[in-house]
Structure formats: structure tokens, C-alpha cells
Amino acid sequence: MSFLSEFKAFAVKGNVVDMAVGIIIGAAFGKIVSSFVGDVVMPPLGILIGGVDFSDLAIVLKAAEGDLPAVMLSYGKFIQTVIDFTIVAFAIFLGVKAINRLKQEEEAAPAAPPAPSAEQQLLSEIRDLLKAKQ
């Protein structure tokens, strides 16, 4: 198998395509969650703790000098990122939990027994005929 045909077989596998779709949707979902946390959750939370804007929370490690910007430890942005992660992780948890529940329901439903083969039907008829002769 040539290198190009191996790559083609890999690239068009269902798992690779599913993974690509998942990554694209995940990136879009991440933007939605970031907006939700930054624009909806954090402002009321900031008001509740005294009007603090989390994105402005930082410790100045070295003041700005001339053209050089200040060196800052922006822990407020870190707090916002942790909240983003928590919301994304919780949403993924709920999604996985729902999928697992659907799989369990699918596995719990017993499959109908397979129909007897032609050979088994013939043997059953022979058995029934032998019983009838006795």
C-alpha cells in the first residue's frame, strides 16, 4: 500500500471525520462559553463581590518604563478562564452522561431471537412427524 493511499484511507475514516467535526464544534462552543462567562456570569459576580471587574485584577510585578509595558500577573483573567473551563467541563459531562444513558437503554432492550434456519425448521418438522407416528 503506497503512502498516499494509506493517508487517504486514514483521512476518510469515519472516526477522523467525526473527530474533525467535534473539534470544530468544540471550538465554536468554547467561544460561546467564553462570551457567556465574560459577558453574562462575570459582571453580576463582580457586582456581588463589590464591583470588581475580574479582567482588571492583576499584580504589577514591574512598572512600565519608557516604551516598555508593565509586567503584570493577571490573575483575574486566570479566574475567568477557570470558570470557562468549569462550565465547558460540566457541559461535556452532561453530554457524555446523556449519551451513556442512551447506550444503556439501547443495550438493555433485548434483541429478538433470530429466526430458525431452514435446516432447523426441517429438523423440527421431522421431529413433529416422528412424535405423531408414535
KESEVO-425097 format. One record per atom (N, C-alpha, C): residue number from 0; chain; atom name; x negated, y, z. Coordinates in steps of 0.05 Angstrom, whole numbers, plus 5000, padded with zeros to 4 digits. Example, Ala and Ser with C-alpha at 12.3 -4.5 7.8 and 13.67 -1.06 7.14 Angstrom:
KESEVO-425097
+-----+-------+------+------+------+------+
!   n ! chain ! atom !   c1 !   c2 !   c3 !
+-----+-------+------+------+------+------+
!   0 !     A !    N ! 4736 ! 4886 ! 5156 !
!   0 !     A !   CA ! 4754 ! 4910 ! 5156 !
!   0 !     A !    C ! 4736 ! 4934 ! 5156 !
!   1 !     A !    N ! 4743 ! 4955 ! 5142 !
!   1 !     A !   CA ! 4727 ! 4979 ! 5143 !
!   1 !     A !    C ! 4742 ! 5001 ! 5157 !
+-----+-------+------+------+------+------+
This chain:
KESEVO-425097
+-----+-------+------+------+------+------+
!   n ! chain ! atom !   c1 !   c2 !   c3 !
+-----+-------+------+------+------+------+
!   0 !     A !    N ! 4983 ! 4976 ! 5000 !
!   0 !     A !   CA ! 5000 ! 5000 ! 5000 !
!   0 !     A !    C ! 4982 ! 5025 ! 5000 !
!   1 !     A !    N ! 4986 ! 5043 ! 4982 !
!   1 !     A !   CA ! 4969 ! 5066 ! 4980 !
!   1 !     A !    C ! 4976 ! 5086 ! 5002 !
!   2 !     A !    N ! 4957 ! 5104 ! 5006 !
!   2 !     A !   CA ! 4960 ! 5124 ! 5027 !
!   2 !     A !    C ! 4985 ! 5141 ! 5023 !
!   3 !     A !    N ! 4990 ! 5149 ! 4998 !
!   3 !     A !   CA ! 5013 ! 5166 ! 4991 !
!   3 !     A !    C ! 5039 ! 5151 ! 4996 !
!   4 !     A !    N ! 5041 ! 5126 ! 4988 !
!   4 !     A !   CA ! 5065 ! 5110 ! 4992 !
!   4 !     A !    C ! 5070 ! 5105 ! 5022 !
!   5 !     A !    N ! 5048 ! 5101 ! 5037 !
!   5 !     A !   CA ! 5051 ! 5098 ! 5066 !
!   5 !     A !    C ! 5062 ! 5123 ! 5079 !
!   6 !     A !    N ! 5052 ! 5146 ! 5070 !
!   6 !     A !   CA ! 5061 ! 5172 ! 5081 !
!   6 !     A !    C ! 5091 ! 5176 ! 5074 !
!   7 !     A !    N ! 5098 ! 5169 ! 5049 !
!   7 !     A !   CA ! 5126 ! 5172 ! 5041 !
!   7 !     A !    C ! 5144 ! 5154 ! 5058 !
!   8 !     A !    N ! 5136 ! 5130 ! 5062 !
!   8 !     A !   CA ! 5152 ! 5111 ! 5079 !
!   8 !     A !    C ! 5155 ! 5122 ! 5107 !
!   9 !     A !    N ! 5134 ! 5134 ! 5118 !
!   9 !     A !   CA ! 5135 ! 5146 ! 5145 !
!   9 !     A !    C ! 5153 ! 5170 ! 5145 !
!  10 !     A !    N ! 5150 ! 5188 ! 5126 !
!  10 !     A !   CA ! 5164 ! 5213 ! 5126 !
!  10 !     A !    C ! 5194 ! 5210 ! 5122 !
!  11 !     A !    N ! 5203 ! 5190 ! 5108 !
!  11 !     A !   CA ! 5231 ! 5188 ! 5103 !
!  11 !     A !    C ! 5245 ! 5168 ! 5122 !
!  12 !     A !    N ! 5230 ! 5158 ! 5141 !
!  12 !     A !   CA ! 5243 ! 5141 ! 5161 !
!  12 !     A !    C ! 5264 ! 5157 ! 5176 !
!  13 !     A !    N ! 5285 ! 5144 ! 5184 !
!  13 !     A !   CA ! 5307 ! 5157 ! 5198 !
!  13 !     A !    C ! 5297 ! 5170 ! 5224 !
!  14 !     A !    N ! 5279 ! 5157 ! 5238 !
!  14 !     A !   CA ! 5270 ! 5168 ! 5264 !
!  14 !     A !    C ! 5255 ! 5194 ! 5260 !
!  15 !     A !    N ! 5239 ! 5196 ! 5239 !
!  15 !     A !   CA ! 5224 ! 5221 ! 5235 !
!  15 !     A !    C ! 5243 ! 5244 ! 5228 !
!  16 !     A !    N ! 5263 ! 5238 ! 5211 !
!  16 !     A !   CA ! 5282 ! 5259 ! 5203 !
!  16 !     A !    C ! 5299 ! 5267 ! 5228 !
!  17 !     A !    N ! 5307 ! 5247 ! 5244 !
!  17 !     A !   CA ! 5323 ! 5254 ! 5268 !
!  17 !     A !    C ! 5306 ! 5271 ! 5287 !
!  18 !     A !    N ! 5280 ! 5264 ! 5290 !
!  18 !     A !   CA ! 5263 ! 5279 ! 5307 !
!  18 !     A !    C ! 5260 ! 5308 ! 5297 !
!  19 !     A !    N ! 5257 ! 5312 ! 5271 !
!  19 !     A !   CA ! 5254 ! 5338 ! 5260 !
!  19 !     A !    C ! 5279 ! 5355 ! 5265 !
!  20 !     A !    N ! 5302 ! 5343 ! 5261 !
!  20 !     A !   CA ! 5328 ! 5357 ! 5266 !
!  20 !     A !    C ! 5330 ! 5364 ! 5296 !
!  21 !     A !    N ! 5322 ! 5346 ! 5313 !
!  21 !     A !   CA ! 5322 ! 5351 ! 5342 !
!  21 !     A !    C ! 5304 ! 5374 ! 5350 !
!  22 !     A !    N ! 5281 ! 5375 ! 5338 !
!  22 !     A !   CA ! 5262 ! 5397 ! 5344 !
!  22 !     A !    C ! 5273 ! 5423 ! 5335 !
!  23 !     A !    N ! 5284 ! 5424 ! 5311 !
!  23 !     A !   CA ! 5295 ! 5449 ! 5301 !
!  23 !     A !    C ! 5319 ! 5459 ! 5318 !
!  24 !     A !    N ! 5337 ! 5440 ! 5325 !
!  24 !     A !   CA ! 5359 ! 5447 ! 5342 !
!  24 !     A !    C ! 5350 ! 5455 ! 5370 !
!  25 !     A !    N ! 5329 ! 5441 ! 5380 !
!  25 !     A !   CA ! 5318 ! 5447 ! 5406 !
!  25 !     A !    C ! 5306 ! 5475 ! 5407 !
!  26 !     A !    N ! 5292 ! 5483 ! 5386 !
!  26 !     A !   CA ! 5281 ! 5510 ! 5385 !
!  26 !     A !    C ! 5303 ! 5531 ! 5385 !
!  27 !     A !    N ! 5324 ! 5526 ! 5369 !
!  27 !     A !   CA ! 5346 ! 5545 ! 5369 !
!  27 !     A !    C ! 5360 ! 5546 ! 5396 !
!  28 !     A !    N ! 5363 ! 5523 ! 5409 !
!  28 !     A !   CA ! 5375 ! 5521 ! 5435 !
!  28 !     A !    C ! 5358 ! 5536 ! 5456 !
!  29 !     A !    N ! 5332 ! 5533 ! 5453 !
!  29 !     A !   CA ! 5314 ! 5547 ! 5471 !
!  29 !     A !    C ! 5317 ! 5578 ! 5469 !
!  30 !     A !    N ! 5321 ! 5588 ! 5445 !
!  30 !     A !   CA ! 5326 ! 5617 ! 5442 !
!  30 !     A !    C ! 5352 ! 5625 ! 5455 !
!  31 !     A !    N ! 5372 ! 5608 ! 5452 !
!  31 !     A !   CA ! 5398 ! 5614 ! 5464 !
!  31 !     A !    C ! 5396 ! 5615 ! 5494 !
!  32 !     A !    N ! 5382 ! 5595 ! 5505 !
!  32 !     A !   CA ! 5378 ! 5594 ! 5534 !
!  32 !     A !    C ! 5362 ! 5618 ! 5544 !
!  33 !     A !    N ! 5341 ! 5625 ! 5530 !
!  33 !     A !   CA ! 5325 ! 5648 ! 5538 !
!  33 !     A !    C ! 5341 ! 5673 ! 5538 !
!  34 !     A !    N ! 5358 ! 5677 ! 5518 !
!  34 !     A !   CA ! 5376 ! 5700 ! 5518 !
!  34 !     A !    C ! 5396 ! 5699 ! 5540 !
!  35 !     A !    N ! 5407 ! 5675 ! 5545 !
!  35 !     A !   CA ! 5426 ! 5672 ! 5567 !
!  35 !     A !    C ! 5413 ! 5679 ! 5594 !
!  36 !     A !    N ! 5389 ! 5669 ! 5599 !
!  36 !     A !   CA ! 5376 ! 5674 ! 5624 !
!  36 !     A !    C ! 5368 ! 5704 ! 5626 !
!  37 !     A !    N ! 5355 ! 5714 ! 5605 !
!  37 !     A !   CA ! 5345 ! 5742 ! 5605 !
!  37 !     A !    C ! 5367 ! 5763 ! 5606 !
!  38 !     A !    N ! 5389 ! 5758 ! 5591 !
!  38 !     A !   CA ! 5409 ! 5778 ! 5588 !
!  38 !     A !    C ! 5434 ! 5774 ! 5605 !
!  39 !     A !    N ! 5439 ! 5750 ! 5614 !
!  39 !     A !   CA ! 5463 ! 5745 ! 5630 !
!  39 !     A !    C ! 5457 ! 5737 ! 5659 !
!  40 !     A !    N ! 5439 ! 5719 ! 5663 !
!  40 !     A !   CA ! 5433 ! 5710 ! 5690 !
!  40 !     A !    C ! 5416 ! 5729 ! 5706 !
!  41 !     A !    N ! 5394 ! 5738 ! 5695 !
!  41 !     A !   CA ! 5375 ! 5754 ! 5710 !
!  41 !     A !    C ! 5385 ! 5781 ! 5719 !
!  42 !     A !    N ! 5399 ! 5796 ! 5702 !
!  42 !     A !   CA ! 5408 ! 5823 ! 5712 !
!  42 !     A !    C ! 5425 ! 5821 ! 5737 !
!  43 !     A !    N ! 5446 ! 5804 ! 5738 !
!  43 !     A !   CA ! 5461 ! 5803 ! 5764 !
!  43 !     A !    C ! 5444 ! 5792 ! 5787 !
!  44 !     A !    N ! 5426 ! 5773 ! 5781 !
!  44 !     A !   CA ! 5409 ! 5763 ! 5802 !
!  44 !     A !    C ! 5390 ! 5785 ! 5812 !
!  45 !     A !    N ! 5381 ! 5802 ! 5794 !
!  45 !     A !   CA ! 5364 ! 5825 ! 5802 !
!  45 !     A !    C ! 5380 ! 5844 ! 5819 !
!  46 !     A !    N ! 5405 ! 5849 ! 5813 !
!  46 !     A !   CA ! 5422 ! 5867 ! 5829 !
!  46 !     A !    C ! 5426 ! 5855 ! 5857 !
!  47 !     A !    N ! 5431 ! 5829 ! 5858 !
!  47 !     A !   CA ! 5436 ! 5816 ! 5884 !
!  47 !     A !    C ! 5411 ! 5818 ! 5902 !
!  48 !     A !    N ! 5387 ! 5818 ! 5891 !
!  48 !     A !   CA ! 5364 ! 5820 ! 5908 !
!  48 !     A !    C ! 5352 ! 5848 ! 5909 !
!  49 !     A !    N ! 5369 ! 5868 ! 5904 !
!  49 !     A !   CA ! 5361 ! 5895 ! 5907 !
!  49 !     A !    C ! 5352 ! 5910 ! 5882 !
!  50 !     A !    N ! 5364 ! 5904 ! 5860 !
!  50 !     A !   CA ! 5359 ! 5918 ! 5835 !
!  50 !     A !    C ! 5332 ! 5912 ! 5823 !
!  51 !     A !    N ! 5320 ! 5889 ! 5828 !
!  51 !     A !   CA ! 5294 ! 5882 ! 5818 !
!  51 !     A !    C ! 5298 ! 5871 ! 5789 !
!  52 !     A !    N ! 5281 ! 5881 ! 5771 !
!  52 !     A !   CA ! 5280 ! 5870 ! 5744 !
!  52 !     A !    C ! 5257 ! 5851 ! 5743 !
!  53 !     A !    N ! 5263 ! 5825 ! 5739 !
!  53 !     A !   CA ! 5242 ! 5805 ! 5741 !
!  53 !     A !    C ! 5220 ! 5809 ! 5721 !
!  54 !     A !    N ! 5226 ! 5819 ! 5697 !
!  54 !     A !   CA ! 5206 ! 5822 ! 5677 !
!  54 !     A !    C ! 5185 ! 5843 ! 5685 !
!  55 !     A !    N ! 5192 ! 5861 ! 5704 !
!  55 !     A !   CA ! 5174 ! 5881 ! 5713 !
!  55 !     A !    C ! 5157 ! 5873 ! 5737 !
!  56 !     A !    N ! 5163 ! 5850 ! 5749 !
!  56 !     A !   CA ! 5148 ! 5840 ! 5772 !
!  56 !     A !    C ! 5121 ! 5831 ! 5763 !
!  57 !     A !    N ! 5100 ! 5845 ! 5774 !
!  57 !     A !   CA ! 5073 ! 5838 ! 5767 !
!  57 !     A !    C ! 5054 ! 5849 ! 5788 !
!  58 !     A !    N ! 5031 ! 5838 ! 5789 !
!  58 !     A !   CA ! 5009 ! 5847 ! 5807 !
!  58 !     A !    C ! 4987 ! 5857 ! 5788 !
!  59 !     A !    N ! 4978 ! 5882 ! 5793 !
!  59 !     A !   CA ! 4957 ! 5894 ! 5777 !
!  59 !     A !    C ! 4930 ! 5884 ! 5788 !
!  60 !     A !    N ! 4916 ! 5868 ! 5772 !
!  60 !     A !   CA ! 4890 ! 5858 ! 5780 !
!  60 !     A !    C ! 4868 ! 5878 ! 5775 !
!  61 !     A !    N ! 4871 ! 5892 ! 5753 !
!  61 !     A !   CA ! 4851 ! 5912 ! 5746 !
!  61 !     A !    C ! 4865 ! 5935 ! 5731 !
!  62 !     A !    N ! 4863 ! 5959 ! 5741 !
!  62 !     A !   CA ! 4877 ! 5982 ! 5729 !
!  62 !     A !    C ! 4866 ! 5987 ! 5701 !
!  63 !     A !    N ! 4883 ! 6001 ! 5685 !
!  63 !     A !   CA ! 4875 ! 6008 ! 5658 !
!  63 !     A !    C ! 4852 ! 6028 ! 5659 !
!  64 !     A !    N ! 4834 ! 6025 ! 5641 !
!  64 !     A !   CA ! 4811 ! 6043 ! 5639 !
!  64 !     A !    C ! 4808 ! 6052 ! 5611 !
!  65 !     A !    N ! 4812 ! 6077 ! 5605 !
!  65 !     A !   CA ! 4809 ! 6087 ! 5578 !
!  65 !     A !    C ! 4828 ! 6073 ! 5559 !
!  66 !     A !    N ! 4817 ! 6061 ! 5538 !
!  66 !     A !   CA ! 4832 ! 6047 ! 5518 !
!  66 !     A !    C ! 4839 ! 6018 ! 5526 !
!  67 !     A !    N ! 4827 ! 6008 ! 5548 !
!  67 !     A !   CA ! 4833 ! 5981 ! 5556 !
!  67 !     A !    C ! 4858 ! 5980 ! 5573 !
!  68 !     A !    N ! 4876 ! 5961 ! 5566 !
!  68 !     A !   CA ! 4901 ! 5959 ! 5582 !
!  68 !     A !    C ! 4895 ! 5946 ! 5609 !
!  69 !     A !    N ! 4914 ! 5950 ! 5627 !
!  69 !     A !   CA ! 4911 ! 5938 ! 5654 !
!  69 !     A !    C ! 4913 ! 5908 ! 5652 !
!  70 !     A !    N ! 4899 ! 5895 ! 5671 !
!  70 !     A !   CA ! 4900 ! 5866 ! 5673 !
!  70 !     A !    C ! 4921 ! 5860 ! 5695 !
!  71 !     A !    N ! 4942 ! 5846 ! 5687 !
!  71 !     A !   CA ! 4965 ! 5842 ! 5705 !
!  71 !     A !    C ! 4972 ! 5813 ! 5708 !
!  72 !     A !    N ! 4981 ! 5805 ! 5731 !
!  72 !     A !   CA ! 4991 ! 5779 ! 5736 !
!  72 !     A !    C ! 5022 ! 5781 ! 5736 !
!  73 !     A !    N ! 5035 ! 5774 ! 5714 !
!  73 !     A !   CA ! 5063 ! 5778 ! 5710 !
!  73 !     A !    C ! 5079 ! 5754 ! 5721 !
!  74 !     A !    N ! 5083 ! 5753 ! 5747 !
!  74 !     A !   CA ! 5097 ! 5731 ! 5759 !
!  74 !     A !    C ! 5127 ! 5732 ! 5754 !
!  75 !     A !    N ! 5138 ! 5756 ! 5748 !
!  75 !     A !   CA ! 5167 ! 5759 ! 5742 !
!  75 !     A !    C ! 5174 ! 5744 ! 5717 !
!  76 !     A !    N ! 5157 ! 5746 ! 5696 !
!  76 !     A !   CA ! 5162 ! 5731 ! 5671 !
!  76 !     A !    C ! 5160 ! 5701 ! 5676 !
!  77 !     A !    N ! 5142 ! 5693 ! 5694 !
!  77 !     A !   CA ! 5140 ! 5665 ! 5701 !
!  77 !     A !    C ! 5165 ! 5655 ! 5714 !
!  78 !     A !    N ! 5176 ! 5671 ! 5733 !
!  78 !     A !   CA ! 5201 ! 5663 ! 5746 !
!  78 !     A !    C ! 5223 ! 5660 ! 5725 !
!  79 !     A !    N ! 5225 ! 5678 ! 5706 !
!  79 !     A !   CA ! 5245 ! 5677 ! 5686 !
!  79 !     A !    C ! 5241 ! 5652 ! 5669 !
!  80 !     A !    N ! 5216 ! 5645 ! 5662 !
!  80 !     A !   CA ! 5210 ! 5621 ! 5647 !
!  80 !     A !    C ! 5218 ! 5596 ! 5662 !
!  81 !     A !    N ! 5213 ! 5595 ! 5688 !
!  81 !     A !   CA ! 5221 ! 5572 ! 5705 !
!  81 !     A !    C ! 5251 ! 5569 ! 5705 !
!  82 !     A !    N ! 5266 ! 5591 ! 5706 !
!  82 !     A !   CA ! 5295 ! 5589 ! 5705 !
!  82 !     A !    C ! 5304 ! 5579 ! 5678 !
!  83 !     A !    N ! 5291 ! 5589 ! 5656 !
!  83 !     A !   CA ! 5297 ! 5579 ! 5629 !
!  83 !     A !    C ! 5293 ! 5549 ! 5628 !
!  84 !     A !    N ! 5270 ! 5540 ! 5638 !
!  84 !     A !   CA ! 5264 ! 5511 ! 5637 !
!  84 !     A !    C ! 5285 ! 5495 ! 5653 !
!  85 !     A !    N ! 5293 ! 5505 ! 5676 !
!  85 !     A !   CA ! 5312 ! 5491 ! 5693 !
!  85 !     A !    C ! 5339 ! 5488 ! 5678 !
!  86 !     A !    N ! 5347 ! 5509 ! 5665 !
!  86 !     A !   CA ! 5373 ! 5508 ! 5650 !
!  86 !     A !    C ! 5371 ! 5489 ! 5627 !
!  87 !     A !    N ! 5349 ! 5490 ! 5612 !
!  87 !     A !   CA ! 5345 ! 5472 ! 5589 !
!  87 !     A !    C ! 5344 ! 5443 ! 5599 !
!  88 !     A !    N ! 5328 ! 5438 ! 5620 !
!  88 !     A !   CA ! 5326 ! 5411 ! 5631 !
!  88 !     A !    C ! 5353 ! 5400 ! 5640 !
!  89 !     A !    N ! 5369 ! 5417 ! 5653 !
!  89 !     A !   CA ! 5396 ! 5409 ! 5662 !
!  89 !     A !    C ! 5414 ! 5403 ! 5639 !
!  90 !     A !    N ! 5413 ! 5419 ! 5618 !
!  90 !     A !   CA ! 5429 ! 5414 ! 5594 !
!  90 !     A !    C ! 5421 ! 5388 ! 5581 !
!  91 !     A !    N ! 5395 ! 5383 ! 5579 !
!  91 !     A !   CA ! 5386 ! 5358 ! 5567 !
!  91 !     A !    C ! 5395 ! 5334 ! 5584 !
!  92 !     A !    N ! 5393 ! 5338 ! 5610 !
!  92 !     A !   CA ! 5401 ! 5317 ! 5629 !
!  92 !     A !    C ! 5431 ! 5310 ! 5624 !
!  93 !     A !    N ! 5448 ! 5331 ! 5622 !
!  93 !     A !   CA ! 5476 ! 5326 ! 5617 !
!  93 !     A !    C ! 5481 ! 5312 ! 5590 !
!  94 !     A !    N ! 5466 ! 5320 ! 5570 !
!  94 !     A !   CA ! 5469 ! 5307 ! 5544 !
!  94 !     A !    C ! 5460 ! 5278 ! 5544 !
!  95 !     A !    N ! 5438 ! 5272 ! 5557 !
!  95 !     A !   CA ! 5428 ! 5244 ! 5558 !
!  95 !     A !    C ! 5448 ! 5228 ! 5575 !
!  96 !     A !    N ! 5458 ! 5240 ! 5596 !
!  96 !     A !   CA ! 5477 ! 5225 ! 5613 !
!  96 !     A !    C ! 5502 ! 5218 ! 5597 !
!  97 !     A !    N ! 5512 ! 5237 ! 5581 !
!  97 !     A !   CA ! 5536 ! 5232 ! 5565 !
!  97 !     A !    C ! 5530 ! 5210 ! 5544 !
!  98 !     A !    N ! 5507 ! 5211 ! 5531 !
!  98 !     A !   CA ! 5500 ! 5191 ! 5511 !
!  98 !     A !    C ! 5498 ! 5163 ! 5525 !
!  99 !     A !    N ! 5486 ! 5162 ! 5548 !
!  99 !     A !   CA ! 5483 ! 5136 ! 5562 !
!  99 !     A !    C ! 5511 ! 5126 ! 5570 !
! 100 !     A !    N ! 5529 ! 5143 ! 5578 !
! 100 !     A !   CA ! 5556 ! 5134 ! 5585 !
! 100 !     A !    C ! 5570 ! 5123 ! 5560 !
! 101 !     A !    N ! 5567 ! 5136 ! 5537 !
! 101 !     A !   CA ! 5579 ! 5126 ! 5513 !
! 101 !     A !    C ! 5567 ! 5099 ! 5505 !
! 102 !     A !    N ! 5541 ! 5095 ! 5508 !
! 102 !     A !   CA ! 5528 ! 5070 ! 5502 !
! 102 !     A !    C ! 5538 ! 5048 ! 5521 !
! 103 !     A !    N ! 5541 ! 5054 ! 5546 !
! 103 !     A !   CA ! 5551 ! 5034 ! 5565 !
! 103 !     A !    C ! 5580 ! 5026 ! 5558 !
! 104 !     A !    N ! 5596 ! 5045 ! 5551 !
! 104 !     A !   CA ! 5624 ! 5038 ! 5543 !
! 104 !     A !    C ! 5624 ! 5020 ! 5518 !
! 105 !     A !    N ! 5606 ! 5026 ! 5499 !
! 105 !     A !   CA ! 5604 ! 5011 ! 5475 !
! 105 !     A !    C ! 5594 ! 4982 ! 5481 !
! 106 !     A !    N ! 5575 ! 4980 ! 5499 !
! 106 !     A !   CA ! 5565 ! 4953 ! 5506 !
! 106 !     A !    C ! 5585 ! 4938 ! 5523 !
! 107 !     A !    N ! 5601 ! 4952 ! 5538 !
! 107 !     A !   CA ! 5620 ! 4939 ! 5556 !
! 107 !     A !    C ! 5643 ! 4926 ! 5541 !
! 108 !     A !    N ! 5650 ! 4937 ! 5518 !
! 108 !     A !   CA ! 5672 ! 4926 ! 5502 !
! 108 !     A !    C ! 5662 ! 4899 ! 5490 !
! 109 !     A !    N ! 5675 ! 4877 ! 5498 !
! 109 !     A !   CA ! 5666 ! 4851 ! 5488 !
! 109 !     A !    C ! 5673 ! 4848 ! 5458 !
! 110 !     A !    N ! 5654 ! 4837 ! 5444 !
! 110 !     A !   CA ! 5658 ! 4833 ! 5416 !
! 110 !     A !    C ! 5676 ! 4809 ! 5412 !
! 111 !     A !    N ! 5692 ! 4809 ! 5392 !
! 111 !     A !   CA ! 5710 ! 4787 ! 5385 !
! 111 !     A !    C ! 5692 ! 4763 ! 5377 !
! 112 !     A !    N ! 5700 ! 4739 ! 5386 !
! 112 !     A !   CA ! 5683 ! 4716 ! 5378 !
! 112 !     A !    C ! 5684 ! 4713 ! 5348 !
! 113 !     A !    N ! 5662 ! 4704 ! 5337 !
! 113 !     A !   CA ! 5662 ! 4700 ! 5308 !
! 113 !     A !    C ! 5681 ! 4678 ! 5299 !
! 114 !     A !    N ! 5692 ! 4682 ! 5276 !
! 114 !     A !   CA ! 5710 ! 4661 ! 5265 !
! 114 !     A !    C ! 5694 ! 4636 ! 5260 !
! 115 !     A !    N ! 5707 ! 4613 ! 5264 !
! 115 !     A !   CA ! 5692 ! 4587 ! 5259 !
! 115 !     A !    C ! 5685 ! 4585 ! 5230 !
! 116 !     A !    N ! 5662 ! 4573 ! 5225 !
! 116 !     A !   CA ! 5653 ! 4569 ! 5198 !
! 116 !     A !    C ! 5671 ! 4548 ! 5184 !
! 117 !     A !    N ! 5668 ! 4546 ! 5159 !
! 117 !     A !   CA ! 5684 ! 4526 ! 5143 !
! 117 !     A !    C ! 5678 ! 4498 ! 5153 !
! 118 !     A !    N ! 5653 ! 4493 ! 5160 !
! 118 !     A !   CA ! 5645 ! 4467 ! 5170 !
! 118 !     A !    C ! 5659 ! 4460 ! 5196 !
! 119 !     A !    N ! 5660 ! 4480 ! 5214 !
! 119 !     A !   CA ! 5673 ! 4476 ! 5240 !
! 119 !     A !    C ! 5703 ! 4472 ! 5236 !
! 120 !     A !    N ! 5715 ! 4487 ! 5218 !
! 120 !     A !   CA ! 5743 ! 4483 ! 5213 !
! 120 !     A !    C ! 5749 ! 4455 ! 5202 !
! 121 !     A !    N ! 5732 ! 4445 ! 5185 !
! 121 !     A !   CA ! 5736 ! 4419 ! 5174 !
! 121 !     A !    C ! 5733 ! 4398 ! 5195 !
! 122 !     A !    N ! 5713 ! 4401 ! 5213 !
! 122 !     A !   CA ! 5710 ! 4382 ! 5235 !
! 122 !     A !    C ! 5733 ! 4383 ! 5254 !
! 123 !     A !    N ! 5744 ! 4406 ! 5258 !
! 123 !     A !   CA ! 5768 ! 4408 ! 5276 !
! 123 !     A !    C ! 5792 ! 4394 ! 5264 !
! 124 !     A !    N ! 5795 ! 4396 ! 5238 !
! 124 !     A !   CA ! 5818 ! 4383 ! 5224 !
! 124 !     A !    C ! 5814 ! 4352 ! 5226 !
! 125 !     A !    N ! 5789 ! 4343 ! 5222 !
! 125 !     A !   CA ! 5784 ! 4314 ! 5224 !
! 125 !     A !    C ! 5790 ! 4304 ! 5252 !
! 126 !     A !    N ! 5781 ! 4320 ! 5272 !
! 126 !     A !   CA ! 5787 ! 4312 ! 5300 !
! 126 !     A !    C ! 5817 ! 4311 ! 5305 !
! 127 !     A !    N ! 5832 ! 4331 ! 5296 !
! 127 !     A !   CA ! 5860 ! 4331 ! 5300 !
! 127 !     A !    C ! 5874 ! 4307 ! 5286 !
! 128 !     A !    N ! 5865 ! 4300 ! 5262 !
! 128 !     A !   CA ! 5876 ! 4277 ! 5247 !
! 128 !     A !    C ! 5870 ! 4251 ! 5262 !
! 129 !     A !    N ! 5846 ! 4248 ! 5273 !
! 129 !     A !   CA ! 5839 ! 4224 ! 5288 !
! 129 !     A !    C ! 5856 ! 4222 ! 5313 !
! 130 !     A !    N ! 5861 ! 4244 ! 5327 !
! 130 !     A !   CA ! 5878 ! 4244 ! 5351 !
! 130 !     A !    C ! 5906 ! 4237 ! 5343 !
! 131 !     A !    N ! 5916 ! 4245 ! 5321 !
! 131 !     A !   CA ! 5943 ! 4240 ! 5312 !
! 131 !     A !    C ! 5947 ! 4210 ! 5306 !
! 132 !     A !    N ! 5926 ! 4196 ! 5296 !
! 132 !     A !   CA ! 5928 ! 4168 ! 5289 !
! 132 !     A !    C ! 5928 ! 4150 ! 5313 !
! 133 !     A !    N ! 5918 ! 4159 ! 5335 !
! 133 !     A !   CA ! 5917 ! 4143 ! 5359 !
! 133 !     A !    C ! 5942 ! 4142 ! 5374 !
+-----+-------+------+------+------+------+
